[in-house]
Amino acid sequence: MQPLFQYTAKTLAGLESCLADELTQNGIGEIQKINRAVRFKATVAQMYKLNYTSRFSLKILREIDTFRIKNENDLYKNIKRIAWNDYFSYKKSFVMDKTVHSDIFNNTHFAALRAKDAVADSFRDRYGIRPSVNTENPDVHLHVYVSHDTCTISLDTSGEPLFKRGYRKDTNQAPINEILAAGIIKLAGIDSADDYIFDPMCGSGTFLIEAAYTKLNIPANKLRKHFGFMALEGFDPKLWENVKAECDAATDLSREFKIFGADLNRNTVEIALENVRAAGLSNRISVKQADFFKENKPADKGILVFNPPYDKRMEEDNIIEFYKQIGDTLKQRYQGFRAHIISGNPDAFKFLGLKPDRKIQLFNGQIESELRTFTMYDGSRKNIQKNIENSNENQTKHN
């Protein structure tokens, strides 16, 4: 039986439950949701699998040690005493990332600097040589987390953040994060729906690709060539290949669905098409140049998911008019559709003139955003609800 190690998977605010569910589906127990992260215990094989398949993890950190500190010297001494050669060779370069929420350090960068020095000095004292520090392209990523007087030092098994899937060859001005897009697909129930999926303002195509990857059960990071765990001591290439083969075999290319994207800007459409090709989905996703405000709906019913462009510098009148147009278009042209819209300008939603079924607070990078869901009824919502109530009443009488 493989030993269990303590891990923390970092995610975006609002996606903690999505990540916890994903871990449960992978047979992982002892799950603890915390702010923007989930802690859990897993085997090395499970860690390999999560790095390869997780749609909602930014990084997967293996915790090495946790200790209390009173000052910066405590941080240095506790990290220095760790036998770092058990985890990576002095021949490997490394970088120290940090998350610091503590009054002990006036400068969070100084905490990372002291932690980095402790690791390098530990190698020097034990083996007479210091590994090099490389902030641009390191072999090994380490992470120091300080909360008040508690410090946790971890190995970053992911290396580059896991939102870097490998398919995005180019972007438009404000691309949505891949993990956030996958989270919205999950929160909106698009992963299990068989309806027509349409992103009318598709930008670089992230929603389209993440939806297709989810539906086909393609590993989220199938295109990535490198993960942080590959540079660590004890990396097992054979186990990794077995895990990867098992995940690839679970892909279901037989599933039928229709995913379509459109954008007003031709250059943006070309970017989306290039990314779709890079993802290997050209036969699954269609993209064309089209004006959402003029085109008719592409199917009788389905799902809309989009991130309308916005700009904090945009004049208020333009925002008001733009969102009014979106609301009018949905009401007039998209009866039978369910619309999931995320915006970094939540105040603009009121100009849609639509009542949301649901609101979810999210973050797009550092931008506080909101996901809202709207059902576009064929006829007035009030009349439909009345018909449902009458039908239920008649059914009750009949029984």
Secondary structure, DSSP 4 states (H G I P E B T S, - for coil): -PPPEEEEEE--TT-HHHHHHHHHHTT--S-EEETTEEEEEE-HHHHHHHHHH-SS-SEEEEEEEEEE-SSHHHHHHHHHTS-GGGTS-TTS-EEEEEEEE-TT-S-HHHHHHHHHHHHHHHHHHHHS-PPPB-SSS-SEEEEEEEETTEEEEEEESS-S-TT--S------SSPPPHHHHHHHHHHTTTTT--SEEEETT-TTSHHHHHHHHHHHT--TTTT----GGGGSTT--HHHHHHHHHHHHHT--TT----EEEEES-HHHHHHHHHHHHHTT-TTTEEEEE--TTTSPPSSSSEEEEE-----TTS-HHHHHHHHHHHHHHHHHH-TTEEEEEEES-GGGGGGG----SEEEEEEETTEEEEEEEEE--SS-HHHHHHHHHHHHHHHHHH-
